[in-house]
Amino acid sequence: MYSRKTFEEIEQRETEVWACTNQDCNGWMRQDFSFVDTPACPLCHNSMEKEARMLPVVENLTHRMVST
């Protein structure tokens, strides 16, 4: 009746992100997916600072195509 599927572990890696400096905002973005050197928060338009987070691995194929 119920399936006992085994799910594979999702690989996580420490990733550089931009995080909003506003304490009331949860906005953040991966550094690889940012279009500018120092982005503004897309939610509240405050400044953002770099930090590292453990996130699932995602490859930015667009970034690789633009840099070649």
HTML snippet that shows the backbone in 3Dmol.js (N, CA, C, O; Angstrom):
<script src="https://3Dmol.org/build/3Dmol-min.js"></script>
<div id="view" style="width:600px;height:400px;position:relative"></div>
<script>
const pdb = `
ATOM      1  N   MET A   1       0.820  -1.186   0.000  1.00  0.00           N
ATOM      2  CA  MET A   1       0.000   0.000   0.000  1.00  0.00           C
ATOM      3  C   MET A   1       0.868   1.256   0.000  1.00  0.00           C
ATOM      4  O   MET A   1       0.631   2.175  -0.783  1.00  0.00           O
ATOM      5  N   TYR A   2       1.872   1.298   0.874  1.00  0.00           N
ATOM      6  CA  TYR A   2       2.772   2.446   0.902  1.00  0.00           C
ATOM      7  C   TYR A   2       4.114   2.044   0.322  1.00  0.00           C
ATOM      8  O   TYR A   2       4.615   0.950   0.581  1.00  0.00           O
ATOM      9  N   SER A   3       4.677   2.921  -0.446  1.00  0.00           N
ATOM     10  CA  SER A   3       5.977   2.653  -1.055  1.00  0.00           C
ATOM     11  C   SER A   3       7.098   3.097  -0.115  1.00  0.00           C
ATOM     12  O   SER A   3       7.031   4.168   0.488  1.00  0.00           O
ATOM     13  N   ARG A   4       8.103   2.277  -0.004  1.00  0.00           N
ATOM     14  CA  ARG A   4       9.276   2.632   0.810  1.00  0.00           C
ATOM     15  C   ARG A   4      10.427   2.981  -0.128  1.00  0.00           C
ATOM     16  O   ARG A   4      11.418   2.256  -0.208  1.00  0.00           O
ATOM     17  N   LYS A   5      10.287   4.077  -0.819  1.00  0.00           N
ATOM     18  CA  LYS A   5      11.325   4.507  -1.740  1.00  0.00           C
ATOM     19  C   LYS A   5      12.508   5.053  -0.958  1.00  0.00           C
ATOM     20  O   LYS A   5      12.360   5.720   0.065  1.00  0.00           O
ATOM     21  N   THR A   6      13.650   4.752  -1.465  1.00  0.00           N
ATOM     22  CA  THR A   6      14.850   5.331  -0.869  1.00  0.00           C
ATOM     23  C   THR A   6      15.275   6.514  -1.746  1.00  0.00           C
ATOM     24  O   THR A   6      15.404   6.388  -2.964  1.00  0.00           O
ATOM     25  N   PHE A   7      15.480   7.625  -1.120  1.00  0.00           N
ATOM     26  CA  PHE A   7      15.861   8.825  -1.845  1.00  0.00           C
ATOM     27  C   PHE A   7      17.360   9.030  -1.723  1.00  0.00           C
ATOM     28  O   PHE A   7      17.946   8.819  -0.661  1.00  0.00           O
ATOM     29  N   GLU A   8      17.968   9.441  -2.815  1.00  0.00           N
ATOM     30  CA  GLU A   8      19.402   9.670  -2.752  1.00  0.00           C
ATOM     31  C   GLU A   8      19.684  10.997  -2.046  1.00  0.00           C
ATOM     32  O   GLU A   8      18.893  11.938  -2.111  1.00  0.00           O
ATOM     33  N   GLU A   9      20.804  11.041  -1.386  1.00  0.00           N
ATOM     34  CA  GLU A   9      21.225  12.217  -0.630  1.00  0.00           C
ATOM     35  C   GLU A   9      21.556  13.343  -1.610  1.00  0.00           C
ATOM     36  O   GLU A   9      22.248  13.115  -2.603  1.00  0.00           O
ATOM     37  N   ILE A  10      21.072  14.542  -1.342  1.00  0.00           N
ATOM     38  CA  ILE A  10      21.375  15.698  -2.178  1.00  0.00           C
ATOM     39  C   ILE A  10      22.697  16.286  -1.703  1.00  0.00           C
ATOM     40  O   ILE A  10      22.859  16.616  -0.528  1.00  0.00           O
ATOM     41  N   GLU A  11      23.634  16.410  -2.630  1.00  0.00           N
ATOM     42  CA  GLU A  11      24.955  16.938  -2.283  1.00  0.00           C
ATOM     43  C   GLU A  11      24.851  18.409  -1.923  1.00  0.00           C
ATOM     44  O   GLU A  11      24.254  19.200  -2.655  1.00  0.00           O
ATOM     45  N   GLN A  12      25.437  18.769  -0.788  1.00  0.00           N
ATOM     46  CA  GLN A  12      25.470  20.164  -0.366  1.00  0.00           C
ATOM     47  C   GLN A  12      26.908  20.616  -0.256  1.00  0.00           C
ATOM     48  O   GLN A  12      27.807  19.833   0.051  1.00  0.00           O
ATOM     49  N   ARG A  13      27.108  21.899  -0.513  1.00  0.00           N
ATOM     50  CA  ARG A  13      28.444  22.475  -0.482  1.00  0.00           C
ATOM     51  C   ARG A  13      28.349  23.884   0.084  1.00  0.00           C
ATOM     52  O   ARG A  13      27.336  24.564  -0.084  1.00  0.00           O
ATOM     53  N   GLU A  14      29.415  24.318   0.758  1.00  0.00           N
ATOM     54  CA  GLU A  14      29.452  25.689   1.249  1.00  0.00           C
ATOM     55  C   GLU A  14      29.500  26.611   0.037  1.00  0.00           C
ATOM     56  O   GLU A  14      30.396  26.500  -0.800  1.00  0.00           O
ATOM     57  N   THR A  15      28.528  27.524  -0.054  1.00  0.00           N
ATOM     58  CA  THR A  15      28.335  28.357  -1.227  1.00  0.00           C
ATOM     59  C   THR A  15      28.355  29.825  -0.832  1.00  0.00           C
ATOM     60  O   THR A  15      27.759  30.211   0.173  1.00  0.00           O
ATOM     61  N   GLU A  16      29.042  30.640  -1.622  1.00  0.00           N
ATOM     62  CA  GLU A  16      29.061  32.082  -1.394  1.00  0.00           C
ATOM     63  C   GLU A  16      27.717  32.668  -1.833  1.00  0.00           C
ATOM     64  O   GLU A  16      27.247  32.394  -2.937  1.00  0.00           O
ATOM     65  N   VAL A  17      27.106  33.469  -0.970  1.00  0.00           N
ATOM     66  CA  VAL A  17      25.822  34.101  -1.271  1.00  0.00           C
ATOM     67  C   VAL A  17      25.882  35.571  -0.885  1.00  0.00           C
ATOM     68  O   VAL A  17      26.739  35.987  -0.106  1.00  0.00           O
ATOM     69  N   TRP A  18      24.970  36.343  -1.435  1.00  0.00           N
ATOM     70  CA  TRP A  18      24.725  37.712  -1.016  1.00  0.00           C
ATOM     71  C   TRP A  18      23.496  37.670  -0.121  1.00  0.00           C
ATOM     72  O   TRP A  18      22.463  37.131  -0.517  1.00  0.00           O
ATOM     73  N   ALA A  19      23.593  38.233   1.083  1.00  0.00           N
ATOM     74  CA  ALA A  19      22.477  38.250   2.032  1.00  0.00           C
ATOM     75  C   ALA A  19      22.114  39.698   2.346  1.00  0.00           C
ATOM     76  O   ALA A  19      22.991  40.551   2.477  1.00  0.00           O
ATOM     77  N   CYS A  20      20.822  39.965   2.466  1.00  0.00           N
ATOM     78  CA  CYS A  20      20.336  41.309   2.765  1.00  0.00           C
ATOM     79  C   CYS A  20      20.790  41.721   4.175  1.00  0.00           C
ATOM     80  O   CYS A  20      20.777  40.912   5.103  1.00  0.00           O
ATOM     81  N   THR A  21      21.189  42.981   4.316  1.00  0.00           N
ATOM     82  CA  THR A  21      21.637  43.496   5.614  1.00  0.00           C
ATOM     83  C   THR A  21      20.474  43.927   6.501  1.00  0.00           C
ATOM     84  O   THR A  21      20.672  44.170   7.691  1.00  0.00           O
ATOM     85  N   ASN A  22      19.272  44.025   5.951  1.00  0.00           N
ATOM     86  CA  ASN A  22      18.090  44.395   6.724  1.00  0.00           C
ATOM     87  C   ASN A  22      17.651  43.187   7.557  1.00  0.00           C
ATOM     88  O   ASN A  22      17.359  42.128   7.003  1.00  0.00           O
ATOM     89  N   GLN A  23      17.602  43.339   8.871  1.00  0.00           N
ATOM     90  CA  GLN A  23      17.248  42.238   9.773  1.00  0.00           C
ATOM     91  C   GLN A  23      15.826  41.714   9.545  1.00  0.00           C
ATOM     92  O   GLN A  23      15.543  40.553   9.843  1.00  0.00           O
ATOM     93  N   ASP A  24      14.933  42.551   9.022  1.00  0.00           N
ATOM     94  CA  ASP A  24      13.543  42.151   8.801  1.00  0.00           C
ATOM     95  C   ASP A  24      13.323  41.472   7.449  1.00  0.00           C
ATOM     96  O   ASP A  24      12.220  41.008   7.162  1.00  0.00           O
ATOM     97  N   CYS A  25      14.357  41.412   6.625  1.00  0.00           N
ATOM     98  CA  CYS A  25      14.239  40.846   5.274  1.00  0.00           C
ATOM     99  C   CYS A  25      15.002  39.529   5.209  1.00  0.00           C
ATOM    100  O   CYS A  25      16.086  39.410   5.780  1.00  0.00           O
ATOM    101  N   ASN A  26      14.448  38.548   4.520  1.00  0.00           N
ATOM    102  CA  ASN A  26      15.101  37.246   4.342  1.00  0.00           C
ATOM    103  C   ASN A  26      15.733  37.095   2.959  1.00  0.00           C
ATOM    104  O   ASN A  26      16.054  35.982   2.543  1.00  0.00           O
ATOM    105  N   GLY A  27      15.910  38.201   2.253  1.00  0.00           N
ATOM    106  CA  GLY A  27      16.430  38.139   0.888  1.00  0.00           C
ATOM    107  C   GLY A  27      17.876  37.679   0.817  1.00  0.00           C
ATOM    108  O   GLY A  27      18.712  38.112   1.610  1.00  0.00           O
ATOM    109  N   TRP A  28      18.171  36.794  -0.141  1.00  0.00           N
ATOM    110  CA  TRP A  28      19.530  36.352  -0.413  1.00  0.00           C
ATOM    111  C   TRP A  28      19.582  35.783  -1.821  1.00  0.00           C
ATOM    112  O   TRP A  28      18.549  35.428  -2.389  1.00  0.00           O
ATOM    113  N   MET A  29      20.778  35.694  -2.386  1.00  0.00           N
ATOM    114  CA  MET A  29      20.967  35.083  -3.706  1.00  0.00           C
ATOM    115  C   MET A  29      22.369  34.498  -3.788  1.00  0.00           C
ATOM    116  O   MET A  29      23.295  34.978  -3.134  1.00  0.00           O
ATOM    117  N   ARG A  30      22.512  33.464  -4.592  1.00  0.00           N
ATOM    118  CA  ARG A  30      23.824  32.878  -4.806  1.00  0.00           C
ATOM    119  C   ARG A  30      24.699  33.873  -5.554  1.00  0.00           C
ATOM    120  O   ARG A  30      24.229  34.572  -6.452  1.00  0.00           O
ATOM    121  N   GLN A  31      25.963  33.935  -5.183  1.00  0.00           N
ATOM    122  CA  GLN A  31      26.881  34.864  -5.826  1.00  0.00           C
ATOM    123  C   GLN A  31      27.020  34.537  -7.310  1.00  0.00           C
ATOM    124  O   GLN A  31      27.148  35.449  -8.126  1.00  0.00           O
ATOM    125  N   ASP A  32      26.998  33.253  -7.679  1.00  0.00           N
ATOM    126  CA  ASP A  32      27.123  32.853  -9.082  1.00  0.00           C
ATOM    127  C   ASP A  32      25.956  33.319  -9.942  1.00  0.00           C
ATOM    128  O   ASP A  32      26.088  33.401 -11.164  1.00  0.00           O
ATOM    129  N   PHE A  33      24.822  33.625  -9.332  1.00  0.00           N
ATOM    130  CA  PHE A  33      23.642  34.022 -10.088  1.00  0.00           C
ATOM    131  C   PHE A  33      23.396  35.526 -10.030  1.00  0.00           C
ATOM    132  O   PHE A  33      22.337  35.994 -10.448  1.00  0.00           O
ATOM    133  N   SER A  34      24.356  36.283  -9.520  1.00  0.00           N
ATOM    134  CA  SER A  34      24.243  37.733  -9.444  1.00  0.00           C
ATOM    135  C   SER A  34      24.792  38.340 -10.731  1.00  0.00           C
ATOM    136  O   SER A  34      25.791  37.862 -11.269  1.00  0.00           O
ATOM    137  N   PHE A  35      24.143  39.386 -11.224  1.00  0.00           N
ATOM    138  CA  PHE A  35      24.570  40.020 -12.468  1.00  0.00           C
ATOM    139  C   PHE A  35      25.501  41.207 -12.241  1.00  0.00           C
ATOM    140  O   PHE A  35      26.135  41.678 -13.184  1.00  0.00           O
ATOM    141  N   VAL A  36      25.592  41.698 -11.004  1.00  0.00           N
ATOM    142  CA  VAL A  36      26.439  42.851 -10.696  1.00  0.00           C
ATOM    143  C   VAL A  36      27.394  42.494  -9.555  1.00  0.00           C
ATOM    144  O   VAL A  36      27.187  41.510  -8.845  1.00  0.00           O
ATOM    145  N   ASP A  37      28.433  43.300  -9.392  1.00  0.00           N
ATOM    146  CA  ASP A  37      29.444  43.018  -8.370  1.00  0.00           C
ATOM    147  C   ASP A  37      28.911  43.200  -6.953  1.00  0.00           C
ATOM    148  O   ASP A  37      29.243  42.406  -6.073  1.00  0.00           O
ATOM    149  N   THR A  38      28.101  44.213  -6.711  1.00  0.00           N
ATOM    150  CA  THR A  38      27.503  44.443  -5.388  1.00  0.00           C
ATOM    151  C   THR A  38      26.008  44.702  -5.576  1.00  0.00           C
ATOM    152  O   THR A  38      25.594  45.845  -5.769  1.00  0.00           O
ATOM    153  N   PRO A  39      25.204  43.646  -5.520  1.00  0.00           N
ATOM    154  CA  PRO A  39      23.770  43.795  -5.794  1.00  0.00           C
ATOM    155  C   PRO A  39      23.008  44.435  -4.633  1.00  0.00           C
ATOM    156  O   PRO A  39      23.465  44.437  -3.490  1.00  0.00           O
ATOM    157  N   ALA A  40      21.844  44.974  -4.959  1.00  0.00           N
ATOM    158  CA  ALA A  40      20.889  45.439  -3.951  1.00  0.00           C
ATOM    159  C   ALA A  40      19.859  44.333  -3.770  1.00  0.00           C
ATOM    160  O   ALA A  40      19.607  43.556  -4.691  1.00  0.00           O
ATOM    161  N   CYS A  41      19.272  44.264  -2.597  1.00  0.00           N
ATOM    162  CA  CYS A  41      18.280  43.232  -2.313  1.00  0.00           C
ATOM    163  C   CYS A  41      17.091  43.379  -3.268  1.00  0.00           C
ATOM    164  O   CYS A  41      16.531  44.469  -3.381  1.00  0.00           O
ATOM    165  N   PRO A  42      16.698  42.312  -3.951  1.00  0.00           N
ATOM    166  CA  PRO A  42      15.565  42.399  -4.876  1.00  0.00           C
ATOM    167  C   PRO A  42      14.223  42.561  -4.154  1.00  0.00           C
ATOM    168  O   PRO A  42      13.232  42.934  -4.781  1.00  0.00           O
ATOM    169  N   LEU A  43      14.180  42.287  -2.854  1.00  0.00           N
ATOM    170  CA  LEU A  43      12.925  42.384  -2.103  1.00  0.00           C
ATOM    171  C   LEU A  43      12.728  43.758  -1.463  1.00  0.00           C
ATOM    172  O   LEU A  43      11.656  44.351  -1.580  1.00  0.00           O
ATOM    173  N   CYS A  44      13.770  44.265  -0.782  1.00  0.00           N
ATOM    174  CA  CYS A  44      13.607  45.532  -0.054  1.00  0.00           C
ATOM    175  C   CYS A  44      14.555  46.628  -0.539  1.00  0.00           C
ATOM    176  O   CYS A  44      14.478  47.758  -0.059  1.00  0.00           O
ATOM    177  N   HIS A  45      15.445  46.316  -1.478  1.00  0.00           N
ATOM    178  CA  HIS A  45      16.386  47.256  -2.096  1.00  0.00           C
ATOM    179  C   HIS A  45      17.450  47.785  -1.141  1.00  0.00           C
ATOM    180  O   HIS A  45      18.068  48.810  -1.427  1.00  0.00           O
ATOM    181  N   ASN A  46      17.681  47.107  -0.006  1.00  0.00           N
ATOM    182  CA  ASN A  46      18.780  47.449   0.900  1.00  0.00           C
ATOM    183  C   ASN A  46      20.083  46.890   0.347  1.00  0.00           C
ATOM    184  O   ASN A  46      20.081  46.156  -0.641  1.00  0.00           O
ATOM    185  N   SER A  47      21.187  47.237   0.984  1.00  0.00           N
ATOM    186  CA  SER A  47      22.473  46.696   0.571  1.00  0.00           C
ATOM    187  C   SER A  47      22.575  45.225   0.985  1.00  0.00           C
ATOM    188  O   SER A  47      21.831  44.755   1.846  1.00  0.00           O
ATOM    189  N   MET A  48      23.499  44.520   0.362  1.00  0.00           N
ATOM    190  CA  MET A  48      23.706  43.106   0.651  1.00  0.00           C
ATOM    191  C   MET A  48      25.174  42.890   0.970  1.00  0.00           C
ATOM    192  O   MET A  48      26.033  43.646   0.517  1.00  0.00           O
ATOM    193  N   GLU A  49      25.464  41.844   1.760  1.00  0.00           N
ATOM    194  CA  GLU A  49      26.844  41.503   2.093  1.00  0.00           C
ATOM    195  C   GLU A  49      27.075  40.031   1.821  1.00  0.00           C
ATOM    196  O   GLU A  49      26.142  39.228   1.824  1.00  0.00           O
ATOM    197  N   LYS A  50      28.347  39.685   1.582  1.00  0.00           N
ATOM    198  CA  LYS A  50      28.697  38.292   1.284  1.00  0.00           C
ATOM    199  C   LYS A  50      28.696  37.461   2.554  1.00  0.00           C
ATOM    200  O   LYS A  50      29.088  37.924   3.625  1.00  0.00           O
ATOM    201  N   GLU A  51      28.248  36.228   2.409  1.00  0.00           N
ATOM    202  CA  GLU A  51      28.344  35.235   3.474  1.00  0.00           C
ATOM    203  C   GLU A  51      28.329  33.861   2.823  1.00  0.00           C
ATOM    204  O   GLU A  51      28.083  33.744   1.622  1.00  0.00           O
ATOM    205  N   ALA A  52      28.588  32.835   3.599  1.00  0.00           N
ATOM    206  CA  ALA A  52      28.616  31.460   3.089  1.00  0.00           C
ATOM    207  C   ALA A  52      27.492  30.665   3.744  1.00  0.00           C
ATOM    208  O   ALA A  52      27.206  30.832   4.930  1.00  0.00           O
ATOM    209  N   ARG A  53      26.855  29.792   2.951  1.00  0.00           N
ATOM    210  CA  ARG A  53      25.778  28.922   3.442  1.00  0.00           C
ATOM    211  C   ARG A  53      25.952  27.531   2.852  1.00  0.00           C
ATOM    212  O   ARG A  53      26.499  27.365   1.761  1.00  0.00           O
ATOM    213  N   MET A  54      25.482  26.546   3.586  1.00  0.00           N
ATOM    214  CA  MET A  54      25.455  25.178   3.065  1.00  0.00           C
ATOM    215  C   MET A  54      24.190  25.034   2.229  1.00  0.00           C
ATOM    216  O   MET A  54      23.079  25.091   2.755  1.00  0.00           O
ATOM    217  N   LEU A  55      24.368  24.848   0.919  1.00  0.00           N
ATOM    218  CA  LEU A  55      23.238  24.772  -0.010  1.00  0.00           C
ATOM    219  C   LEU A  55      23.414  23.593  -0.959  1.00  0.00           C
ATOM    220  O   LEU A  55      24.533  23.130  -1.176  1.00  0.00           O
ATOM    221  N   PRO A  56      22.305  23.103  -1.530  1.00  0.00           N
ATOM    222  CA  PRO A  56      22.421  22.068  -2.562  1.00  0.00           C
ATOM    223  C   PRO A  56      23.227  22.604  -3.745  1.00  0.00           C
ATOM    224  O   PRO A  56      23.133  23.782  -4.090  1.00  0.00           O
ATOM    225  N   VAL A  57      24.003  21.741  -4.347  1.00  0.00           N
ATOM    226  CA  VAL A  57      24.851  22.137  -5.465  1.00  0.00           C
ATOM    227  C   VAL A  57      23.982  22.419  -6.684  1.00  0.00           C
ATOM    228  O   VAL A  57      23.179  21.582  -7.097  1.00  0.00           O
ATOM    229  N   VAL A  58      24.157  23.618  -7.256  1.00  0.00           N
ATOM    230  CA  VAL A  58      23.466  24.016  -8.480  1.00  0.00           C
ATOM    231  C   VAL A  58      24.518  24.627  -9.389  1.00  0.00           C
ATOM    232  O   VAL A  58      25.257  25.520  -8.973  1.00  0.00           O
ATOM    233  N   GLU A  59      24.591  24.151 -10.632  1.00  0.00           N
ATOM    234  CA  GLU A  59      25.574  24.669 -11.570  1.00  0.00           C
ATOM    235  C   GLU A  59      24.929  25.734 -12.435  1.00  0.00           C
ATOM    236  O   GLU A  59      23.844  25.525 -12.978  1.00  0.00           O
ATOM    237  N   ASN A  60      25.592  26.878 -12.566  1.00  0.00           N
ATOM    238  CA  ASN A  60      25.102  27.978 -13.386  1.00  0.00           C
ATOM    239  C   ASN A  60      25.697  27.837 -14.788  1.00  0.00           C
ATOM    240  O   ASN A  60      26.821  28.274 -15.034  1.00  0.00           O
ATOM    241  N   LEU A  61      24.953  27.236 -15.690  1.00  0.00           N
ATOM    242  CA  LEU A  61      25.442  27.010 -17.046  1.00  0.00           C
ATOM    243  C   LEU A  61      25.508  28.301 -17.853  1.00  0.00           C
ATOM    244  O   LEU A  61      26.335  28.409 -18.758  1.00  0.00           O
ATOM    245  N   THR A  62      24.673  29.269 -17.556  1.00  0.00           N
ATOM    246  CA  THR A  62      24.686  30.545 -18.259  1.00  0.00           C
ATOM    247  C   THR A  62      25.987  31.280 -17.989  1.00  0.00           C
ATOM    248  O   THR A  62      26.565  31.873 -18.900  1.00  0.00           O
ATOM    249  N   HIS A  63      26.454  31.247 -16.743  1.00  0.00           N
ATOM    250  CA  HIS A  63      27.703  31.918 -16.372  1.00  0.00           C
ATOM    251  C   HIS A  63      28.868  31.338 -17.169  1.00  0.00           C
ATOM    252  O   HIS A  63      29.738  32.079 -17.625  1.00  0.00           O
ATOM    253  N   ARG A  64      28.888  30.010 -17.339  1.00  0.00           N
ATOM    254  CA  ARG A  64      29.963  29.358 -18.073  1.00  0.00           C
ATOM    255  C   ARG A  64      29.926  29.757 -19.553  1.00  0.00           C
ATOM    256  O   ARG A  64      30.978  29.973 -20.155  1.00  0.00           O
ATOM    257  N   MET A  65      28.732  29.859 -20.148  1.00  0.00           N
ATOM    258  CA  MET A  65      28.603  30.208 -21.562  1.00  0.00           C
ATOM    259  C   MET A  65      29.028  31.643 -21.804  1.00  0.00           C
ATOM    260  O   MET A  65      29.630  31.927 -22.839  1.00  0.00           O
ATOM    261  N   VAL A  66      28.737  32.563 -20.887  1.00  0.00           N
ATOM    262  CA  VAL A  66      29.075  33.973 -21.068  1.00  0.00           C
ATOM    263  C   VAL A  66      30.575  34.175 -20.939  1.00  0.00           C
ATOM    264  O   VAL A  66      31.138  34.995 -21.663  1.00  0.00           O
ATOM    265  N   SER A  67      31.242  33.457 -20.042  1.00  0.00           N
ATOM    266  CA  SER A  67      32.667  33.671 -19.801  1.00  0.00           C
ATOM    267  C   SER A  67      33.568  33.040 -20.856  1.00  0.00           C
ATOM    268  O   SER A  67      34.762  33.341 -20.879  1.00  0.00           O
ATOM    269  N   THR A  68      33.052  32.182 -21.726  1.00  0.00           N
ATOM    270  CA  THR A  68      33.892  31.549 -22.749  1.00  0.00           C
ATOM    271  C   THR A  68      33.858  32.307 -24.040  1.00  0.00           C
ATOM    272  O   THR A  68      34.510  31.911 -25.006  1.00  0.00           O
TER     273      THR A  68
END
`;
const viewer = $3Dmol.createViewer("view");
viewer.addModel(pdb, "pdb");
viewer.setStyle({}, {cartoon: {color: "spectrum"}});
viewer.zoomTo();
viewer.render();
</script>
